[in-house]
Amino acid sequence: MNKKSVVNESEQIQLAMQMIKLGARLQLLEAQTTLSRERLIKLYKELKGVSPPKGMLPFSTDWFLTWQPNIHSSIFYNIYKFMVDYTEVTGIHAIIKAYSLYLQQVEQEDSDVEPVLSMTRAWTLVRFVESKMLKLQSCSCCGGNFIVNAYDLNSSYVCNLCHVPSRAGKTKKAKALSYKLVPMTA
């Protein structure tokens, strides 16, 4: 008969709590912990005050390649890669620590701006790189490492920071923010 370890269960609950606080979806929690779905739903409701969001996880590498998500994905993945290469942290713990550091870099104290990359997308990104669907490529202009499609020709890759797309920053959110910043004259 298999004995349940109270210590192991406690560690799994702590791990799930960390991921929930960072915004992880239920599917990510199920994949990375040994807790039952019912237990995870109760834990999610207790921590967030609402039921976990329903629906499928994203499964397209295309999102990570568009200009703004690519920059944020590249920031996160470079932090994650550093953690894995130079510390003894691995697996979901490395993703959690790297995502926390990513949030520190992109969030500002007096800003209402939400991070572009979610915890679930960060986890998905790591899985895409591990399955060799995406990879890091050095920019031929600035030398930074950016996420690219592993099957594209990337020998002379130029990143989205060195070659900003013409429509970059033209979103409804950016326009609304610019209206708030520009004082109205009578």
C-alpha positions in Angstrom: 0.0 0.0 0.0 1.3 3.5 -0.9 1.6 5.8 2.1 0.8 9.5 1.7 3.5 11.8 2.9 2.2 14.8 4.8 5.5 16.7 4.0 5.2 15.9 0.3 1.6 17.0 0.2 2.5 20.3 2.0 5.3 20.9 -0.5 2.8 20.3 -3.4 0.3 22.8 -1.8 3.1 25.4 -1.4 4.1 24.9 -5.0 0.5 25.3 -6.2 0.1 28.4 -4.1 3.2 30.0 -5.6 2.0 29.3 -9.1 -1.6 30.5 -8.4 -0.3 33.8 -7.0 1.7 34.2 -10.2 -1.4 33.6 -12.3 -1.0 30.0 -13.4 -3.9 28.3 -15.1 -5.5 25.1 -13.7 -3.9 23.0 -16.5 -0.4 24.1 -15.5 -1.2 23.3 -11.8 -2.4 19.8 -12.8 0.7 19.2 -14.9 3.2 20.3 -12.2 1.7 19.0 -9.0 0.4 15.7 -7.7 -2.7 17.4 -6.2 -6.2 16.4 -7.4 -8.1 18.7 -9.7 -10.8 19.2 -7.0 -8.1 20.2 -4.5 -6.5 22.6 -6.9 -9.9 24.2 -7.7 -10.6 24.7 -4.0 -7.1 26.1 -3.5 -7.5 28.5 -6.5 -10.9 29.7 -5.2 -9.5 30.3 -1.7 -6.5 32.3 -2.9 -8.1 34.2 -5.8 -11.7 34.4 -4.6 -13.0 33.2 -8.0 -13.1 30.0 -10.0 -10.1 29.2 -12.2 -10.5 30.4 -15.9 -11.8 27.7 -18.3 -10.6 26.9 -21.7 -7.7 25.5 -23.5 -4.1 26.6 -23.1 -2.5 28.4 -26.0 -0.7 26.1 -28.4 0.8 28.2 -31.1 4.4 29.4 -31.4 3.2 32.4 -33.4 2.2 34.4 -30.4 5.8 34.4 -29.1 7.1 35.7 -32.4 5.1 38.9 -32.7 7.0 42.1 -31.8 6.0 42.9 -28.2 5.4 39.3 -26.9 8.8 38.4 -28.5 10.6 41.0 -26.5 9.0 39.9 -23.3 9.4 36.2 -24.1 13.1 36.8 -24.8 13.6 38.7 -21.5 11.9 35.8 -19.6 13.7 33.0 -21.4 17.1 34.7 -21.0 16.5 34.9 -17.2 15.3 31.3 -17.2 18.3 30.1 -19.1 20.7 31.9 -16.8 18.9 30.3 -13.8 19.2 26.8 -15.2 22.8 27.3 -16.4 24.3 29.0 -13.3 22.2 27.8 -10.4 21.0 24.5 -9.2 17.4 25.4 -9.7 15.6 23.4 -12.4 12.1 22.5 -13.7 9.1 24.4 -12.5 11.1 26.0 -9.6 13.4 27.6 -12.2 10.3 28.8 -14.2 8.7 30.3 -11.0 11.9 32.1 -10.0 12.6 33.3 -13.6 9.0 34.5 -13.9 9.2 36.4 -10.6 12.4 38.1 -11.8 10.7 38.9 -15.1 7.8 40.5 -13.3 10.3 42.6 -11.2 11.8 43.9 -14.5 8.6 44.8 -16.3 6.4 46.0 -13.5 6.9 49.5 -12.2 5.5 50.6 -8.8 3.3 53.4 -10.1 2.3 51.7 -13.3 -1.1 50.2 -14.3 0.6 48.3 -17.1 0.2 44.5 -16.9 3.0 42.2 -18.0 2.7 40.9 -21.5 3.8 37.4 -20.6 1.7 35.3 -18.3 3.0 32.5 -16.0 1.2 30.0 -18.2 2.7 31.4 -21.4 6.1 31.4 -19.8 5.7 27.7 -18.9 4.5 27.0 -22.5 7.5 28.9 -23.9 9.9 26.7 -22.0 8.1 23.6 -23.3 8.3 24.9 -26.9 12.0 25.6 -26.6 12.6 22.2 -25.0 10.7 20.5 -27.8 12.8 22.4 -30.3 9.9 24.4 -31.9 11.4 27.7 -30.7 15.0 28.6 -30.0 17.2 31.6 -29.0 19.0 33.4 -31.8 21.5 36.3 -31.5 20.6 39.5 -33.2 23.1 40.4 -36.0 22.8 44.0 -35.0 22.8 44.3 -31.2 24.0 40.8 -30.2 21.0 40.1 -27.9 19.4 36.7 -27.7 15.8 36.5 -28.9 13.2 33.8 -29.3 12.8 32.7 -33.0 11.1 29.9 -34.8 13.6 27.0 -34.9 12.6 26.2 -38.5 13.1 29.6 -40.0 16.3 30.8 -41.6 17.9 33.0 -38.9 21.5 33.4 -40.0 21.2 37.2 -40.3 18.4 37.7 -37.8 17.5 41.3 -36.7 15.5 41.6 -33.5 12.3 43.6 -33.0 14.2 46.2 -31.0 16.7 47.0 -33.8 14.0 46.8 -36.5 10.8 48.0 -34.8 7.7 47.2 -36.9 5.9 50.2 -38.4 2.7 49.4 -36.4 4.5 49.0 -33.1 2.8 50.8 -30.3 -0.3 51.7 -32.3 -2.7 49.7 -30.1 -5.9 51.1 -28.6 -4.3 50.8 -25.1 -1.3 52.9 -26.2 -3.5 55.6 -27.8 -5.6 55.7 -24.6 -2.5 56.1 -22.5 -1.1 58.9 -24.8 -4.4 60.8 -24.4 -4.1 60.6 -20.6 -0.5 61.9 -20.8 -1.2 64.8 -23.1 -2.8 67.8 -21.3 -5.9 69.2 -22.8 -5.8 72.9 -23.8 -8.8 75.1 -24.0 
